[in-house]
């Protein structure tokens, strides 16, 4: 394979993207879990918001995994692989709506940190495609974290 990125650089980038994939999938799963189980006066708002968010995350998982494959590296795809790679903790129980929002803010912020950590490897290899993907992911996760965080602010 010769796409202008050395094999070692492709492996390093793919490793970072694998961590991003694991975080994205874990956040997808958590968001879907909260969508199913949210209760309280904000039920309808949160139920619909979480559905929009997990739908977007499902598409993101595919985009990240396909970028890993485009680098000629196999993408992780099992729960055990994701558990080892993800920086986002599972929820231990069904939290109340406000705690769900807090956990999702933390999850989106974690994805931002993971995405940012991949830039040096992508930049070193002049991998603009990965940098573009990371930029797109950052924009979405930062915006989503802001929107969720705004729901927690006091009047």
N, C-alpha and C positions, 0 to 999 in steps of 0.2 A: 504494500500500500504506500502510495506517495502522494499525499495531499499538501505537502509543504510543511508538515509538522512532524518532527522526529518522534520515533516510537516511544522513547522514554517520556517525552513531553506529553504525548497523547495519553499515556498511562497515568501520569500525574494529574492531568486535567480530569480524566475520567474518574479518578479516585475522589477528587473534590466534588465532581458532579454526582457521584454515587451517594455522597453524604447529603447533597442537596436533594437528590431523589428520595432518600430515606426520610428526611425531614418533611418534604412535601407530602409524601404518602402518609406519614404519621399524622400530619396536620389535617389531611383529607379525612382520614379515618376518625379523628377526634371531632372534626366539624360535623361529619355525618352522624356520629354518635349523639352529639348534642342536638342536632336537628330532630332526631327521633325522640329525644327524651326531655326537651325543654318544656317547662310549665310556667305558669304564673301570668301576671297581667300583660307582659310583653310577648306572650306566646306567639301570636300571629306574626308580629314584626320579626322576631328572632327566627322562627321556623322558616319563614321565607328568605330572610337574609342568609341564614346558614345554608339553605339549599343553593342559593346563588353562589355562595363561596365554595361549597364542596364540588359543585359542578365545574367551576373554574379550576379548582385544584386537580380534578380528574384529568382535565385537558393538559394541565401543566406537567403532571406525572409523565404523560406520554411524550411531551416535547423534550423533557430532560432525558428520559430513557433513550429516545431516538438520537439525541445528540451524543450520548455515550456510545451508542452503536455506530454512529457515523465516524467516531474516532477509532473504530475497530476494536472495541473493548466490550465484553459482555456486561449488561446492566444487571444489578442485583434485583431480585424480585420476590424474595421469600420474607415471611415475618421475621424469621431469625436473623437474616441478613440486615433487614431494616432496623431491627432492635439494636444490633451492634453498631450501626452507622448513625442512627438518629440522635440528635441532641434534645429532642422533645420528649418529655416524660408522658407516660400514659396516665389517664385519669384513674384514680383508685375506686371511684364511685360515681354516682350521678350528682354532680354539683347543682346548686341552685343557678338560676339564670344569670345573676350578676357574676358568680364565680366562673360560669361558662365563658362569659365575655372576657373576663380577666385571663383565663387560660388561653383563649384564642389570641388575645393580644400578645401574650408571651410567646405563643407558637409562631405567629407571623414575625415577631421580632427575631426569634431564633433563626427562622429561615433567612431573614435579611443578613444576619451575621454569617451564616454558612455560605450564602451566595457571595458575600464580600470576600470571604476567605479564599475563593477560587480565582478571583481576578489576577493575583500575582502569577499563577501558573499559566493562565490564558494569555496574559500580557507578555510574559517571557517568550512564549511560543508564537506570538503574533496571531493568535487564534481569535479573529474578530467574530466569528460565528458564535463561539462560546461567550465572548464578552457581550455580544448583543443579547443572547438569551439571558444572561445574568442581569443585564440592565433592565430588560423587560420584567423579569421576576421581581427585582428590587422595587421597581415602580409600583407594581401591583401589591406586593406585601406591605410596603410602607403605607400606601393609601388605605388598604384594608385595616391595618393596625390603627391608623389614625381614626377611621370611621368607628371602629369598635371602641377605641379609647374614649371617643367623644360621647359614647353612651354611658360612660361611667362617671363623667364629670358632674359635679354638683351644680345646682342652679345658682 
